[in-house]
Amino acid sequence: MTNTILTRAEAALAHEEPLFADVGGDIAVSFEFFPPKTEKMDAQLWDAIRTLEPLDPRFVSVTYGAGGSTRERTHATVARIQRETTMDAAAHLTCVEATREEIDQVAQEYWAAGVRHVVALRGDPPAEGARFVSHPGGYENAADLVAGLKKLHPFEISVAAYPECHPDSADQQADIDNLKRKIDAGANRAITQFFFSPEAYFRFRDAAAAAGITAEIVPGILPVSNVAQTRKFAAMCGARIPDWMDRLFEGLDDHPGARQLVAATIAAEMCRRLYAGGVKGFHFYTLNRAELAYAISHLLGVRGKKAEAVAAA
């Protein structure tokens, strides 16, 4: 029989309304950037910021690593976003290679600069592949950091979640228990590590709800603009790249335009499936490039304000 169940299912899909035809316009977005190291990278970052600003994101976050120079660049970028744009800037803070007093001082400086939102993270060890060891006199973990920040000021605090299990965790239940400790310490929401399977997110969300976690769990979305780089990121954080994604990017190494189109299609479809499952907020890891995040947001019904309205705000 040629008219198999599979072909009938494909025919039904072909006659459905377009996937993005009736998104309700009720989606909120946020974006992550990293602090620039050079003048050229600074220009690229600010081009991305100005491109995404009209989408009126809930907030934009700036990453933070171990080492004084990285911290200074993060602080300068966060403070400038807060000062020169209409967006709320969220500063990343980690427990790595710093005492409580040093981290508290950074947090106080953010508060003085008008920054009210912190993304509180344990952080990765400075040496790749090493085990995390808390700094002598430092915060033990992210839950400890959240509690410390709440003692300083009533910060809005986001924390990390791992739908496919953190590399240091024994299993998903350990991840859920750790997330609950962070929420109980005062965090307002969790933002997930990137993933490429909506089912992984839904399983994690259901497990968190079963554990009594009621805080919002925002999916972190990484549009794949560089497959090799994404593979490296995934190995570090425990995310799985499915075989079908590998196949979709085969032969596109020398075709950046086509690679962008494929990346936008994959990420937008996943977001649409998450939306169908009740997700109304998305956090995009932009890698300081606006095009993919802007295109996906547009497909999801997010529309930019006119430049005059942004300037007036």
C-alpha positions as CSV (number, residue, x, y, z in Angstrom):
1,M,0.0,0.0,0.0
2,T,1.6,3.3,-1.1
3,N,-0.7,5.5,1.0
4,T,1.0,4.7,4.3
5,I,0.3,6.2,7.7
6,L,3.5,8.2,7.3
7,T,2.6,9.7,3.9
8,R,-0.9,10.5,5.2
9,A,0.6,12.3,8.2
10,E,2.9,14.3,5.9
11,A,-0.1,15.2,3.6
12,A,-2.1,16.4,6.6
13,L,0.8,18.6,7.7
14,A,1.1,20.1,4.2
15,H,-2.5,21.3,4.4
16,E,-2.3,22.8,7.9
17,E,-2.1,26.5,8.5
18,P,1.4,27.9,8.4
19,L,3.3,27.1,11.7
20,F,3.6,30.7,12.7
21,A,0.4,32.1,11.3
22,D,-1.5,32.5,14.5
23,V,1.0,33.1,17.3
24,G,-0.9,35.3,19.7
25,G,1.6,38.1,20.2
26,D,1.9,37.2,23.9
27,I,5.5,36.2,24.0
28,A,8.2,37.9,26.0
29,V,11.9,37.7,25.0
30,S,15.2,38.4,26.7
31,F,18.7,38.3,25.3
32,E,22.2,37.4,26.5
33,F,25.4,39.2,25.4
34,F,29.1,38.8,26.4
35,P,31.5,41.7,27.1
36,P,33.6,42.7,24.2
37,K,37.4,42.4,24.2
38,T,38.3,44.7,21.3
39,E,36.9,47.9,19.7
40,K,35.6,45.9,16.7
41,M,33.8,43.5,19.0
42,D,32.4,46.5,21.0
43,A,31.0,47.9,17.8
44,Q,29.4,44.5,16.9
45,L,27.9,44.3,20.4
46,W,26.3,47.7,20.3
47,D,25.0,47.1,16.8
48,A,23.3,44.0,18.2
49,I,22.0,45.8,21.2
50,R,20.5,48.6,19.1
51,T,19.0,46.1,16.7
52,L,17.3,44.2,19.4
53,E,16.3,47.1,21.7
54,P,13.0,47.9,19.7
55,L,11.8,44.4,20.5
56,D,11.3,45.6,24.1
57,P,12.9,42.6,25.9
58,R,12.1,41.9,29.5
59,F,15.8,42.3,30.2
60,V,19.2,41.7,28.6
61,S,22.0,39.9,30.5
62,V,25.8,40.2,30.2
63,T,28.0,37.2,31.0
64,Y,30.8,37.2,33.5
65,G,33.9,35.1,34.0
66,A,36.7,34.6,36.4
67,G,39.5,37.2,36.4
68,G,39.5,41.0,37.0
69,S,39.5,42.2,33.4
70,T,36.5,40.1,32.5
71,R,34.6,41.4,35.5
72,E,35.5,45.0,34.7
73,R,34.3,44.6,31.1
74,T,31.1,43.0,32.3
75,H,30.5,45.9,34.7
76,A,31.2,48.5,32.1
77,T,28.9,46.9,29.5
78,V,26.0,46.4,32.0
79,A,26.3,49.9,33.4
80,R,26.3,51.4,29.8
81,I,23.2,49.4,28.8
82,Q,21.4,50.5,31.9
83,R,22.5,54.1,31.3
84,E,22.1,54.5,27.6
85,T,19.2,52.2,26.5
86,T,15.6,51.6,27.4
87,M,16.3,48.0,28.5
88,D,16.8,46.6,32.0
89,A,20.3,45.1,32.2
90,A,21.0,42.0,34.3
91,A,24.5,41.3,35.5
92,H,26.0,37.8,35.7
93,L,27.8,37.0,39.0
94,T,29.6,33.8,39.8
95,C,31.3,32.2,42.8
96,V,34.5,31.5,41.0
97,E,37.9,32.8,42.3
98,A,36.5,35.5,44.6
99,T,35.7,36.0,48.3
100,R,32.3,36.9,49.6
101,E,33.5,40.4,50.2
102,E,34.7,40.8,46.7
103,I,31.5,39.5,45.2
104,D,29.4,41.7,47.6
105,Q,31.4,44.7,46.5
106,V,30.7,44.1,42.8
107,A,27.0,43.6,43.7
108,Q,27.0,46.9,45.6
109,E,28.5,48.7,42.6
110,Y,25.8,47.3,40.4
111,W,23.1,48.5,42.7
112,A,24.7,52.0,42.8
113,A,24.7,52.0,39.0
114,G,20.9,51.3,38.9
115,V,21.2,47.6,38.1
116,R,18.5,45.7,39.9
117,H,18.7,42.3,38.3
118,V,21.4,39.7,38.8
119,V,21.9,36.3,37.1
120,A,23.5,34.3,40.0
121,L,25.6,31.3,38.9
122,R,28.0,28.9,40.5
123,G,30.3,29.4,37.5
124,D,32.7,27.1,35.7
125,P,36.2,26.2,36.9
126,P,38.9,28.4,35.4
127,A,40.7,25.4,34.0
128,E,38.6,23.4,31.5
129,G,37.9,19.9,32.7
130,A,38.7,20.7,36.3
131,R,36.2,20.1,39.2
132,F,34.7,23.2,40.8
133,V,36.1,24.1,44.2
134,S,34.7,27.0,46.1
135,H,37.1,29.8,46.8
136,P,38.4,30.1,50.4
137,G,36.1,32.6,52.0
138,G,33.8,32.6,49.0
139,Y,30.3,31.6,48.3
140,E,29.9,27.8,48.3
141,N,27.4,27.5,45.4
142,A,24.7,29.4,43.6
143,A,22.1,29.0,46.3
144,D,24.5,30.5,48.8
145,L,25.2,33.3,46.4
146,V,21.5,34.0,46.0
147,A,21.0,34.2,49.7
148,G,24.0,36.5,50.1
149,L,22.7,38.9,47.3
150,K,19.2,39.0,48.9
151,K,20.8,40.1,52.2
152,L,22.4,43.1,50.4
153,H,19.5,44.4,48.4
154,P,16.1,43.2,47.0
155,F,17.7,42.2,43.7
156,E,15.6,40.4,41.1
157,I,17.6,37.2,40.7
158,S,17.7,34.6,37.8
159,V,19.5,31.3,38.2
160,A,20.5,28.5,35.9
161,A,18.6,25.2,35.2
162,Y,19.8,22.2,33.2
163,P,17.1,20.2,31.4
164,E,19.6,17.5,30.3
165,C,21.5,17.3,33.6
166,H,24.5,19.4,34.7
167,P,27.8,17.6,34.0
168,D,28.6,17.6,37.8
169,S,25.2,16.2,38.8
170,A,24.6,12.6,39.6
171,D,21.2,12.6,37.9
172,Q,18.3,14.9,37.1
173,Q,16.8,14.6,40.6
174,A,20.1,16.1,42.0
175,D,19.6,19.0,39.5
176,I,16.0,19.5,40.6
177,D,17.0,19.5,44.2
178,N,19.7,22.1,43.5
179,L,17.3,24.3,41.6
180,K,14.8,24.1,44.5
181,R,17.5,25.3,46.9
182,K,18.2,28.3,44.7
183,I,14.6,29.2,44.4
184,D,14.0,28.7,48.1
185,A,17.0,31.0,48.7
186,G,15.2,33.8,46.9
187,A,15.7,33.4,43.2
188,N,12.8,34.7,41.0
189,R,13.1,32.5,38.0
190,A,15.4,30.0,36.3
191,I,16.9,30.2,32.8
192,T,17.8,26.9,31.2
193,Q,21.0,25.9,29.5
194,F,20.4,25.6,25.8
195,F,18.9,22.4,24.5
196,F,17.6,21.1,21.1
197,S,14.7,18.9,22.2
198,P,11.4,20.4,23.4
199,E,10.7,17.1,25.2
200,A,13.8,17.6,27.3
201,Y,12.5,20.9,28.5
202,F,8.9,19.6,29.2
203,R,10.2,16.6,31.1
204,F,12.3,18.9,33.3
205,R,9.5,21.4,33.8
206,D,7.2,18.7,34.9
207,A,9.8,17.2,37.3
208,A,10.4,20.7,38.8
209,A,6.6,21.2,39.3
210,A,6.4,17.8,41.0
211,A,9.1,18.9,43.3
212,G,7.1,22.0,44.3
213,I,9.0,24.5,42.2
214,T,6.5,27.1,41.1
215,A,9.0,29.8,39.7
216,E,9.1,30.4,36.0
217,I,11.6,28.2,34.1
218,V,12.5,30.2,30.9
219,P,14.0,28.1,28.1
220,G,17.4,29.3,26.9
221,I,17.6,29.2,23.1
222,L,20.9,29.0,21.2
223,P,20.5,29.5,17.5
224,V,23.3,27.5,15.9
225,S,25.4,29.9,13.8
226,N,28.6,27.9,14.2
227,V,28.3,24.1,14.5
228,A,31.8,23.4,15.7
229,Q,31.5,26.1,18.4
230,T,28.1,24.8,19.5
231,R,29.5,21.3,19.8
232,K,32.2,22.6,22.1
233,F,29.6,24.5,24.2
234,A,27.4,21.4,24.4
235,A,30.3,19.2,25.6
236,M,31.0,21.7,28.4
237,C,27.4,21.9,29.7
238,G,25.9,18.5,29.0
239,A,23.6,19.4,26.2
240,R,22.9,16.9,23.4
241,I,23.1,17.7,19.7
242,P,20.8,15.3,17.9
243,D,21.9,13.4,14.9
244,W,19.3,15.0,12.7
245,M,20.8,18.4,13.4
246,D,24.3,17.2,12.3
247,R,22.7,16.1,9.1
248,L,21.0,19.4,8.4
249,F,24.2,21.3,8.7
250,E,26.3,18.9,6.5
251,G,27.8,20.7,3.5
252,L,27.2,24.2,4.8
253,D,30.6,25.1,6.2
254,D,31.3,27.3,3.2
255,H,27.8,28.7,2.9
256,P,27.2,31.1,5.9
257,G,24.0,32.5,4.5
258,A,22.4,29.1,4.1
259,R,23.7,28.1,7.5
260,Q,21.9,31.1,9.0
261,L,18.6,30.2,7.3
262,V,18.9,26.6,8.6
263,A,19.8,27.8,12.1
264,A,16.8,30.2,12.2
265,T,14.4,27.5,11.0
266,I,15.5,24.9,13.6
267,A,15.4,27.4,16.5
268,A,12.1,28.9,15.4
269,E,10.4,25.6,15.0
270,M,11.5,24.5,18.5
271,C,10.3,27.7,20.0
272,R,6.9,27.2,18.3
273,R,6.6,23.7,19.8
274,L,7.5,25.1,23.2
275,Y,4.9,27.8,22.8
276,A,2.3,25.1,21.9
277,G,3.2,23.6,25.3
278,G,2.5,26.8,27.2
279,V,5.8,28.6,27.1
280,K,5.4,32.3,26.8
281,G,9.0,33.5,27.5
282,F,12.3,32.8,25.7
283,H,15.9,33.8,26.5
284,F,18.2,33.9,23.5
285,Y,21.9,33.4,23.7
286,T,22.9,35.9,20.9
287,L,26.7,35.5,20.9
288,N,26.5,39.3,20.2
289,R,24.8,38.8,16.9
290,A,21.3,40.1,16.4
291,E,20.0,38.7,13.1
292,L,19.0,35.2,14.2
293,A,17.4,36.3,17.5
294,Y,15.6,39.1,15.8
295,A,14.3,36.8,13.0
296,I,13.1,34.1,15.4
297,S,11.4,36.7,17.6
298,H,9.6,38.1,14.6
299,L,8.3,34.7,13.6
300,L,7.0,34.3,17.1
301,G,4.9,37.5,16.8
302,V,7.3,39.9,18.6
303,R,7.3,43.2,16.8
304,G,9.6,46.1,17.2
305,K,8.7,49.5,18.4
306,K,9.5,52.3,15.9
307,A,12.8,54.1,16.5
308,E,11.0,57.3,17.5
309,A,9.1,55.4,20.3
310,V,12.4,53.9,21.6
311,A,14.1,57.3,21.5
312,A,11.2,58.9,23.4
313,A,11.2,56.1,26.0
